[in-house]
Amino acid sequence: MILQKKIEGLSEAALERFVVRARRASGLPGTVNVLVTGSAAVRSLNRQFRGKNKPTDVLSFATIASSEAKPRGRATLAGEIAISADIAAQNALRLGHSPAQEIKVLTLHGILHLAGFDHERDNGEMARKEARLRRTLRLPASLIERTQSKRAQSREAGLQGGTRRLARRQA
């Protein structure tokens, strides 16, 4: 665990304990490294590894380890997660929970990606798993739930706006 940006109410030890619980709950074998840093560093990683020149809240980097590559008696590295403390703090403020809780929500999301889930292609499988684990781990709304909720609100607002426009035209 590396907290390059300090988060009130979250120590490296507390994050380590949460990662162990979340990893076990998700069924992810191996260890997970987590970097909590600023948006500039996450933007750089996003540009370097995904070709997207913008900051994001969480990035996951899975490792592929063969049984031969595993040193005797040492845990295999499942992957690494980079989290923007800046975006986490903004999300926490907007959603009404602590930045420490938001870091945990983003960590869980990253762990699920390391476990092979992909919310962009799995017909809601990751969303369902994340919602279950969020409740088990006593976390606020998951990243996918929030995104889906925003999309639904946008669609509904668009439909309501269209209905109002139609009503004005008919009047």
N, CA, C and O of each residue as an XYZ file, in Angstrom:
684
protein
N       0.845     -1.169      0.000
C       0.000      0.000      0.000
C       0.891      1.233      0.000
O       1.820      1.359      0.798
N       0.582      2.126     -0.907
C       1.322      3.389     -0.945
C       0.302      4.520     -0.979
O      -0.442      4.672     -1.948
N       0.277      5.311      0.089
C      -0.597      6.480      0.148
C       0.246      7.715     -0.133
O       0.711      8.382      0.791
N       0.441      8.017     -1.417
C       1.179      9.228     -1.771
C       0.381     10.468     -1.398
O       0.953     11.510     -1.078
N      -0.923     10.353     -1.440
C      -1.819     11.421     -0.989
C      -2.532     10.884      0.240
O      -3.188      9.844      0.181
N      -2.405     11.577      1.327
C      -3.023     11.133      2.575
C      -4.538     11.324      2.505
O      -5.040     12.313      1.970
N      -5.240     10.350      3.059
C      -6.698     10.355      3.112
C      -7.099     10.334      4.579
O      -6.713      9.434      5.325
N      -7.877     11.331      4.987
C      -8.306     11.394      6.384
C      -9.074     10.134      6.756
O      -9.999      9.723      6.056
N      -8.677      9.532      7.862
C      -9.353      8.337      8.350
C      -8.914      7.042      7.691
O      -9.535      6.001      7.901
N      -7.837      7.092      6.887
C      -7.363      5.885      6.221
C      -5.844      5.796      6.311
O      -5.124      6.656      5.804
N      -5.380      4.754      6.957
C      -3.937      4.508      7.038
C      -3.581      3.398      6.060
O      -4.456      2.704      5.541
N      -2.292      3.241      5.817
C      -1.846      2.140      4.954
C      -2.262      0.803      5.554
O      -2.667     -0.103      4.826
N      -2.167      0.672      6.865
C      -2.544     -0.584      7.529
C      -4.037     -0.864      7.373
O      -4.430     -2.002      7.119
N      -4.869      0.166      7.523
C      -6.321     -0.013      7.369
C      -6.666     -0.389      5.927
O      -7.528     -1.238      5.698
N      -6.008      0.231      4.967
C      -6.255     -0.099      3.567
C      -5.801     -1.526      3.280
O      -6.473     -2.263      2.559
N      -4.671     -1.911      3.840
C      -4.176     -3.290      3.676
C      -5.193     -4.295      4.212
O      -5.478     -5.296      3.555
N      -5.738     -4.038      5.387
C      -6.748     -4.935      5.971
C      -7.981     -5.012      5.076
O      -8.539     -6.090      4.869
N      -8.405     -3.860      4.545
C      -9.569     -3.861      3.659
C      -9.280     -4.649      2.386
O     -10.128     -5.417      1.933
N      -8.116     -4.473      1.811
C      -7.756     -5.193      0.583
C      -7.801     -6.701      0.814
O      -8.295     -7.445     -0.033
N      -7.296     -7.146      1.939
C      -7.324     -8.586      2.249
C      -8.767     -9.075      2.329
O      -9.102    -10.109      1.750
N      -9.629     -8.340      3.042
C     -11.043     -8.731      3.154
C     -11.729     -8.729      1.798
O     -12.451     -9.669      1.467
N     -11.512     -7.682      1.011
C     -12.166     -7.564     -0.300
C     -11.654     -8.625     -1.266
O     -12.428     -9.196     -2.035
N     -10.372     -8.884     -1.227
C      -9.782     -9.903     -2.106
C     -10.352    -11.276     -1.774
O     -10.724    -12.035     -2.669
N     -10.420    -11.588     -0.497
C     -10.985    -12.883     -0.077
C     -12.455    -12.984     -0.453
O     -12.898    -14.012     -0.965
N     -13.212    -11.924     -0.202
C     -14.651    -11.926     -0.509
C     -14.907    -12.090     -2.004
O     -15.899    -12.699     -2.405
N     -14.021    -11.552     -2.819
C     -14.187    -11.630     -4.276
C     -13.651    -12.936     -4.854
O     -13.944    -13.286     -5.998
N     -12.864    -13.652     -4.053
C     -12.271    -14.900     -4.532
C     -11.009    -14.690     -5.338
O     -10.576    -15.598     -6.048
N     -10.411    -13.520     -5.249
C      -9.192    -13.220     -6.001
C      -7.980    -13.795     -5.275
O      -7.685    -13.387     -4.151
N      -7.274    -14.735     -5.900
C      -6.060    -15.265     -5.278
C      -4.893    -14.298     -5.498
O      -4.879    -13.543     -6.470
N      -3.945    -14.328     -4.614
C      -2.763    -13.490     -4.765
C      -2.886    -12.182     -4.026
O      -3.923    -11.875     -3.438
N      -1.828    -11.426     -4.063
C      -1.787    -10.147     -3.369
C      -2.125     -9.021     -4.337
O      -2.079     -9.189     -5.556
N      -2.463     -7.882     -3.771
C      -2.816     -6.703     -4.557
C      -2.049     -5.511     -4.001
O      -2.073     -5.254     -2.798
N      -1.377     -4.796     -4.872
C      -0.728     -3.544     -4.494
C      -1.654     -2.395     -4.854
O      -2.272     -2.398     -5.919
N      -1.753     -1.404     -3.956
C      -2.610     -0.248     -4.194
C      -1.787      1.023     -4.037
O      -1.063      1.202     -3.058
N      -1.917      1.901     -5.029
C      -1.300      3.220     -5.003
C      -2.421      4.251     -4.957
O      -3.275      4.282     -5.843
N      -2.423      5.091     -3.930
C      -3.358      6.211     -3.841
C      -2.535      7.459     -4.087
O      -1.641      7.795     -3.310
N      -2.845      8.140     -5.175
C      -2.014      9.240     -5.627
C      -2.892     10.361     -6.167
O      -4.111     10.334     -6.002
N      -2.282     11.334     -6.802
C      -3.029     12.454     -7.361
C      -3.510     12.183     -8.776
O      -3.105     11.215     -9.420
N      -4.384     13.063     -9.240
C      -4.955     12.915    -10.583
C      -3.911     13.009    -11.681
O      -4.045     12.348    -12.710
N      -2.875     13.813    -11.489
C      -1.837     13.951    -12.520
C      -1.126     12.615    -12.746
O      -0.864     12.232    -13.886
N      -0.819     11.921    -11.674
C      -0.140     10.623    -11.804
C      -1.064      9.583    -12.442
O      -0.624      8.791    -13.275
N      -2.333      9.584    -12.056
C      -3.284      8.636    -12.647
C      -3.499      8.960    -14.122
O      -3.615      8.057    -14.951
N      -3.549     10.229    -14.443
C      -3.681     10.638    -15.849
C      -2.498     10.111    -16.662
O      -2.678      9.598    -17.767
N      -1.313     10.237    -16.123
C      -0.113      9.745    -16.797
C      -0.183      8.238    -17.025
O       0.145      7.757    -18.110
N      -0.607      7.496    -16.011
C      -0.762      6.040    -16.149
C      -1.839      5.693    -17.176
O      -1.671      4.769    -17.972
N      -2.934      6.433    -17.155
C      -4.024      6.194    -18.089
C      -3.565      6.444    -19.535
O      -3.912      5.697    -20.450
N      -2.790      7.493    -19.711
C      -2.257      7.807    -21.044
C      -1.260      6.747    -21.500
O      -1.298      6.294    -22.644
N      -0.371      6.359    -20.594
C       0.677      5.394    -20.932
C       0.127      4.006    -21.230
O       0.572      3.355    -22.176
N      -0.830      3.547    -20.440
C      -1.277      2.162    -20.564
C      -2.600      1.972    -21.304
O      -2.882      0.879    -21.795
N      -3.419      3.036    -21.387
C      -4.710      2.886    -22.051
C      -4.878      3.844    -23.226
O      -5.876      3.781    -23.944
N      -3.900      4.732    -23.421
C      -3.982      5.679    -24.526
C      -5.037      6.754    -24.326
O      -5.471      7.381    -25.292
N      -5.461      6.978    -23.069
C      -6.479      7.985    -22.756
C      -5.822      9.085    -21.935
O      -5.381      8.852    -20.809
N      -5.759     10.272    -22.499
C      -5.071     11.383    -21.858
C      -6.011     12.154    -20.938
O      -6.300     13.328    -21.168
N      -6.482     11.482    -19.901
C      -7.353     12.120    -18.922
C      -7.237     11.369    -17.603
O      -6.918     10.181    -17.576
N      -7.500     12.077    -16.510
C      -7.484     11.384    -15.224
C      -8.727     10.513    -15.104
O      -9.732     10.756    -15.773
N      -8.655      9.522    -14.270
C      -9.796      8.660    -13.977
C      -9.721      8.310    -12.503
O      -8.711      8.571    -11.850
N     -10.770      7.730    -11.985
C     -10.787      7.455    -10.554
C      -9.967      6.243    -10.163
O      -9.283      6.269     -9.140
N     -10.018      5.159    -10.967
C      -9.305      3.935    -10.609
C      -8.824      3.215    -11.862
O      -9.528      3.145    -12.870
N      -7.621      2.689    -11.775
C      -7.041      1.864    -12.837
C      -6.595      0.546    -12.223
O      -6.097      0.511    -11.097
N      -6.776     -0.534    -12.968
C      -6.342     -1.858    -12.511
C      -5.375     -2.444    -13.509
O      -5.575     -2.336    -14.719
N      -4.326     -3.063    -13.004
C      -3.318     -3.695    -13.845
C      -3.125     -5.130    -13.371
O      -2.439     -5.378    -12.380
N      -3.730     -6.063    -14.081
C      -3.631     -7.473    -13.701
C      -2.282     -8.028    -14.122
O      -1.725     -7.632    -15.146
N      -1.771     -8.939    -13.330
C      -0.544     -9.641    -13.698
C      -0.908    -11.062    -14.070
O      -1.868    -11.628    -13.549
N      -0.146    -11.621    -14.961
C      -0.346    -13.009    -15.350
C       0.816    -13.781    -14.766
O       1.963    -13.628    -15.186
N       0.499    -14.607    -13.795
C       1.559    -15.363    -13.120
C       1.361    -16.844    -13.365
O       0.272    -17.382    -13.166
N       2.399    -17.480    -13.787
C       2.329    -18.931    -13.958
C       2.812    -19.592    -12.676
O       3.469    -18.960    -11.849
N       2.483    -20.858    -12.518
C       2.906    -21.560    -11.300
C       4.423    -21.637    -11.217
O       4.981    -21.671    -10.121
N       5.103    -21.666    -12.377
C       6.572    -21.713    -12.356
C       7.169    -20.384    -11.900
O       8.264    -20.351    -11.337
N       6.435    -19.268    -12.149
C       6.966    -17.956    -11.805
C       6.798    -17.633    -10.321
O       7.410    -16.691     -9.818
N       5.975    -18.408     -9.621
C       5.715    -18.134     -8.214
C       6.891    -18.593     -7.359
O       7.203    -19.783     -7.316
N       7.544    -17.653     -6.679
C       8.633    -18.048     -5.794
C       8.096    -18.918     -4.659
O       6.997    -18.689     -4.153
N       8.865    -19.892     -4.277
C       8.429    -20.834     -3.242
C       8.119    -20.101     -1.932
O       8.933    -19.342     -1.407
N       6.907    -20.361     -1.430
C       6.518    -19.774     -0.157
C       6.061    -18.329     -0.241
O       5.756    -17.727      0.789
N       6.006    -17.763     -1.419
C       5.590    -16.361     -1.562
C       4.260    -16.299     -2.299
O       3.977    -17.117     -3.174
N       3.464    -15.329     -1.934
C       2.170    -15.147     -2.587
C       2.368    -14.579     -3.978
O       3.286    -13.795     -4.221
N       1.510    -14.976     -4.873
C       1.523    -14.461     -6.235
C       0.877    -13.086     -6.262
O      -0.101    -12.842     -5.555
N       1.410    -12.202     -7.061
C       0.833    -10.873     -7.234
C      -0.323    -10.970     -8.221
O      -0.121    -11.337     -9.378
N      -1.538    -10.643     -7.768
C      -2.723    -10.653     -8.644
C      -2.735     -9.426     -9.529
O      -3.192     -9.479    -10.671
N      -2.234     -8.318     -9.004
C      -2.215     -7.101     -9.791
C      -2.030     -5.867     -8.945
O      -1.799     -5.923     -7.737
N      -2.144     -4.743     -9.638
C      -1.949     -3.448     -8.984
C      -3.099     -2.515     -9.333
O      -3.688     -2.596    -10.411
N      -3.401     -1.634     -8.396
C      -4.500     -0.687     -8.553
C      -3.951      0.705     -8.272
O      -3.216      0.910     -7.306
N      -4.312      1.655     -9.122
C      -3.960      3.064     -8.900
C      -5.263      3.842     -8.739
O      -6.187      3.698     -9.540
N      -5.326      4.658     -7.705
C      -6.538      5.419     -7.384
C      -6.190      6.897     -7.271
O      -5.189      7.264     -6.655
N      -7.025      7.741     -7.870
C      -6.862      9.181     -7.734
C      -7.532      9.639     -6.449
O      -8.754      9.571     -6.317
N      -6.729     10.104     -5.507
C      -7.266     10.627     -4.247
C      -8.092     11.882     -4.506
O      -9.062     12.152     -3.798
N      -7.705     12.646     -5.522
C      -8.429     13.883     -5.846
C      -9.854     13.576     -6.298
O     -10.812     14.182     -5.817
N      -9.983     12.631     -7.227
C     -11.314     12.267     -7.727
C     -12.103     11.566     -6.631
O     -13.309     11.776     -6.509
N     -11.444     10.742     -5.838
C     -12.123     10.068     -4.726
C     -12.698     11.095     -3.753
O     -13.828     10.937     -3.290
N     -11.948     12.131     -3.440
C     -12.427     13.165     -2.518
C     -13.622     13.913     -3.115
O     -14.581     14.211     -2.403
N     -13.571     14.215     -4.405
C     -14.695     14.885     -5.076
C     -15.945     14.009     -5.048
O     -17.036     14.484     -4.735
N     -15.777     12.713     -5.379
C     -16.906     11.779     -5.363
C     -17.498     11.674     -3.959
O     -18.717     11.702     -3.793
N     -16.643     11.555     -2.961
C     -17.101     11.406     -1.577
C     -17.925     12.620     -1.155
O     -18.984     12.473     -0.545
N     -17.449     13.796     -1.473
C     -18.158     15.025     -1.115
C     -19.525     15.063     -1.803
O     -20.539     15.367     -1.174
N     -19.537     14.754     -3.087
C     -20.770     14.782     -3.877
C     -21.765     13.732     -3.390
O     -22.973     13.968     -3.416
N     -21.271     12.579     -2.946
C     -22.144     11.462     -2.577
C     -22.427     11.370     -1.080
O     -23.228     10.541     -0.647
N     -21.775     12.215     -0.294
C     -22.079     12.286      1.128
C     -21.476     11.202      2.000
O     -22.059     10.830      3.018
N     -20.320     10.694      1.617
C     -19.614      9.777      2.513
C     -18.147     10.192      2.585
O     -17.732     11.135      1.911
N     -17.380      9.503      3.384
C     -15.999      9.925      3.624
C     -15.083      9.546      2.456
O     -15.350      8.584      1.736
N     -14.002     10.311      2.275
C     -13.004      9.926      1.264
C     -12.427      8.537      1.526
O     -12.107      7.816      0.581
N     -12.288      8.154      2.790
C     -11.770      6.819      3.109
C     -12.717      5.742      2.580
O     -12.263      4.735      2.037
N     -14.030      5.943      2.731
C     -15.007      4.994      2.194
C     -14.928      4.952      0.668
O     -15.036      3.884      0.065
N     -14.742      6.107      0.053
C     -14.654      6.158     -1.415
C     -13.419      5.415     -1.921
O     -13.480      4.731     -2.943
N     -12.317      5.546     -1.220
C     -11.111      4.800     -1.600
C     -11.402      3.304     -1.551
O     -10.952      2.555     -2.419
N     -12.140      2.872     -0.559
C     -12.490      1.454     -0.441
C     -13.431      1.017     -1.566
O     -13.273     -0.077     -2.106
N     -14.404      1.851     -1.925
C     -15.305      1.538     -3.049
C     -14.482      1.361     -4.324
O     -14.690      0.409     -5.076
N     -13.549      2.281     -4.561
C     -12.723      2.215     -5.768
C     -11.772      1.018     -5.723
O     -11.498      0.400     -6.752
N     -11.276      0.698     -4.543
C     -10.404     -0.471     -4.391
C     -11.175     -1.749     -4.720
O     -10.673     -2.608     -5.445
N     -12.383     -1.876     -4.194
C     -13.206     -3.044     -4.499
C     -13.445     -3.154     -6.003
O     -13.345     -4.242     -6.570
N     -13.756     -2.044     -6.643
C     -13.980     -2.034     -8.093
C     -12.728     -2.534     -8.821
O     -12.818     -3.358     -9.731
N     -11.578     -2.033     -8.416
C     -10.322     -2.469     -9.026
C     -10.048     -3.944     -8.793
O      -9.572     -4.632     -9.696
N     -10.340     -4.437     -7.606
C     -10.129     -5.852     -7.294
C     -10.998     -6.726     -8.196
O     -10.548     -7.768     -8.674
N     -12.223     -6.309     -8.426
C     -13.093     -7.092     -9.315
C     -12.555     -7.121    -10.738
O     -12.658     -8.141    -11.420
N     -11.982     -6.011    -11.191
C     -11.333     -6.033    -12.513
C     -10.162     -7.015    -12.513
O      -9.975     -7.761    -13.474
N      -9.379     -7.015    -11.443
C      -8.257     -7.955    -11.354
C      -8.738     -9.398    -11.346
O      -8.031    -10.299    -11.797
N      -9.945     -9.612    -10.832
C     -10.519    -10.961    -10.788
C     -11.117    -11.369    -12.140
O     -11.648    -12.470    -12.287
N     -11.022    -10.466    -13.126
C     -11.473    -10.814    -14.474
C     -12.823    -10.261    -14.873
O     -13.296    -10.548    -15.973
N     -13.454     -9.486    -14.029
C     -14.752     -8.901    -14.375
C     -14.555     -7.674    -15.252
O     -13.563     -6.956    -15.126
N     -15.515     -7.444    -16.143
C     -15.466     -6.279    -17.039
C     -16.882     -5.760    -17.252
O     -17.634     -6.309    -18.058
N     -17.245     -4.707    -16.533
C     -18.605     -4.163    -16.580
C     -19.006     -3.639    -17.946
O     -20.194     -3.441    -18.201
N     -18.051     -3.412    -18.823
C     -18.384     -2.920    -20.164
C     -18.831     -4.046    -21.082
O     -19.384     -3.782    -22.150
N     -18.605     -5.303    -20.689
C     -18.900     -6.415    -21.588
C     -19.609     -7.600    -20.945
O     -19.809     -8.612    -21.616
N     -19.998     -7.517    -19.669
C     -20.469     -8.741    -19.004
C     -21.957     -8.769    -18.655
O     -22.374     -9.557    -17.806
N     -22.756     -7.927    -19.293
C     -24.213     -7.934    -19.084
C     -24.621     -7.821    -17.618
O     -25.581     -8.457    -17.185
N     -23.901     -7.024    -16.869
C     -24.273     -6.749    -15.485
C     -23.719     -7.695    -14.443
O     -24.018     -7.549    -13.258
N     -22.911     -8.672    -14.863
C     -22.365     -9.635    -13.893
C     -21.493     -8.931    -12.849
O     -21.613     -9.202    -11.655
N     -20.621     -8.032    -13.297
C     -19.742     -7.321    -12.362
C     -20.571     -6.422    -11.447
O     -20.294     -6.329    -10.251
N     -21.573     -5.767    -11.996
C     -22.414     -4.881    -11.190
C     -23.099     -5.648    -10.065
O     -23.154     -5.179     -8.929
N     -23.617     -6.826    -10.385
C     -24.283     -7.636     -9.359
C     -23.287     -8.098     -8.295
O     -23.586     -8.054     -7.101
N     -22.124     -8.532     -8.721
C     -21.100     -8.988     -7.783
C     -20.636     -7.821     -6.906
O     -20.481     -7.973     -5.694
N     -20.417     -6.664     -7.522
C     -19.959     -5.496     -6.771
C     -21.014     -5.059     -5.753
O     -20.668     -4.701     -4.628
N     -22.283     -5.084     -6.127
C     -23.353     -4.703     -5.196
C     -23.399     -5.662     -4.004
O     -23.543     -5.228     -2.861
N     -23.277     -6.963     -4.272
C     -23.271     -7.956     -3.180
C     -22.085     -7.720     -2.244
O     -22.240     -7.699     -1.023
N     -20.904     -7.545     -2.829
C     -19.700     -7.359     -2.009
C     -19.737     -6.033     -1.266
O     -19.258     -5.939     -0.136
N     -20.296     -5.022     -1.886
C     -20.415     -3.724     -1.220
C     -21.236     -3.868      0.050
O     -20.880     -3.323      1.095
N     -22.335     -4.603     -0.045
C     -23.163     -4.815      1.153
C     -22.411     -5.654      2.192
O     -22.443     -5.341      3.382
N     -21.744     -6.704      1.751
C     -20.972     -7.564      2.654
C     -19.888     -6.769      3.370
O     -19.661     -6.955      4.566
N     -19.222     -5.884      2.634
C     -18.110     -5.108      3.188
C     -18.571     -3.778      3.800
O     -17.753     -2.975      4.250
N     -19.874     -3.562      3.810
C     -20.484     -2.352      4.397
C     -19.956     -1.067      3.789
O     -19.475     -0.170      4.480
N     -20.064     -1.012      2.465
C     -19.628      0.165      1.728
C     -20.826      0.893      1.135
O     -21.876      0.287      0.926
N     -20.678      2.199      0.860
C     -21.745      2.922      0.169
C     -21.881      2.431     -1.275
O     -21.140      1.542     -1.696
N     -22.802      2.990     -2.020
C     -23.097      2.570     -3.402
C     -21.831      2.341     -4.206
O     -20.869      3.104     -4.131
N     -21.864      1.270     -4.971
C     -20.695      0.902     -5.762
C     -20.524      1.817     -6.960
O     -21.438      2.549     -7.342
N     -19.362      1.763     -7.531
C     -19.035      2.575     -8.696
C     -19.996      2.303     -9.842
O     -20.484      3.242    -10.471
N     -20.274      1.052    -10.122
C     -21.169      0.712    -11.226
C     -22.590      1.157    -10.912
O     -23.272      1.684    -11.791
N     -23.053      0.960     -9.681
C     -24.405      1.381     -9.304
C     -24.571      2.879     -9.503
O     -25.608      3.333     -9.986
N     -23.552      3.649     -9.133
C     -23.629      5.103     -9.293
C     -23.680      5.478    -10.758
O     -24.454      6.353    -11.145
N     -22.866      4.829    -11.584
C     -22.831      5.131    -13.011
C     -24.167      4.783    -13.651
O     -24.701      5.565    -14.437
N     -24.707      3.621    -13.321
C     -25.995      3.216    -13.871
C     -27.094      4.159    -13.415
O     -27.987      4.493    -14.194
N     -27.039      4.591    -12.165
C     -28.038      5.511    -11.637
C     -27.982      6.845    -12.371
O     -29.020      7.420    -12.696
N     -26.767      7.342    -12.635
C     -26.614      8.601    -13.370
C     -27.193      8.477    -14.766
O     -27.879      9.383    -15.239
N     -26.920      7.352    -15.436
C     -27.439      7.147    -16.793
C     -28.958      7.105    -16.786
O     -29.606      7.694    -17.651
N     -29.521      6.411    -15.812
C     -30.979      6.319    -15.717
C     -31.585      7.697    -15.467
O     -32.607      8.043    -16.060
N     -30.956      8.491    -14.586
C     -31.452      9.839    -14.315
C     -31.363     10.704    -15.553
O     -32.274     11.485    -15.828
N     -30.279     10.578    -16.306
C     -30.124     11.355    -17.541
C     -31.192     10.965    -18.559
O     -31.795     11.831    -19.193
N     -31.424      9.661    -18.716
C     -32.458      9.198    -19.652
C     -33.819      9.713    -19.230
O     -34.598     10.182    -20.059
N     -34.109      9.623    -17.921
C     -35.407     10.075    -17.434
C     -35.563     11.578    -17.625
O     -36.629     12.046    -18.026
N     -34.510     12.333    -17.340
C     -34.571     13.783    -17.538
C     -34.806     14.098    -19.008
O     -35.566     15.009    -19.336
N     -34.161     13.353    -19.891
C     -34.351     13.552    -21.326
C     -35.768     13.223    -21.748
O     -36.359     13.933    -22.562
N     -36.319     12.145    -21.195
C     -37.700     11.781    -21.515
C     -38.668     12.817    -20.982
O     -39.625     13.180    -21.667
N     -38.436     13.300    -19.769
C     -39.316     14.313    -19.195
C     -39.238     15.603    -19.992
O     -40.252     16.261    -20.223
N     -38.024     15.966    -20.413
C     -37.856     17.171    -21.232
C     -38.598     17.036    -22.547
O     -39.220     17.989    -23.015
N     -38.535     15.860    -23.142
C     -39.238     15.609    -24.400
C     -40.745     15.679    -24.201
O     -41.465     16.188    -25.060
N     -41.218     15.173    -23.079
C     -42.644     15.211    -22.767
C     -43.097     16.646    -22.579
O     -44.172     17.027    -23.042
N     -42.271     17.456    -21.891
C     -42.625     18.867    -21.693
C     -42.664     19.597    -23.023
O     -43.561     20.405    -23.263
N     -41.682     19.315    -23.905
C     -41.663     19.966    -25.218
C     -42.894     19.579    -26.023
O     -43.506     20.424    -26.677
N     -43.254     18.310    -25.976
C     -44.426     17.813    -26.695
C     -45.686     18.473    -26.153
O     -46.555     18.873    -26.927
N     -45.795     18.591    -24.831
C     -46.964     19.203    -24.218
C     -47.072     20.663    -24.622
O     -48.174     21.151    -24.873
N     -45.944     21.376    -24.689
C     -45.959     22.788    -25.095
C     -46.427     22.908    -26.545
O     -47.203     23.804    -26.877
N     -45.953     22.000    -27.411
C     -46.357     22.050    -28.817
C     -47.826     21.769    -28.996
O     -48.473     22.345    -29.871
N     -48.363     20.881    -28.166
C     -49.771     20.522    -28.286
C     -50.677     21.602    -27.716
O     -51.840     21.698    -28.109
N     -50.169     22.415    -26.802
C     -50.990     23.448    -26.148
C     -51.260     24.631    -27.021
O     -51.935     25.569    -26.597
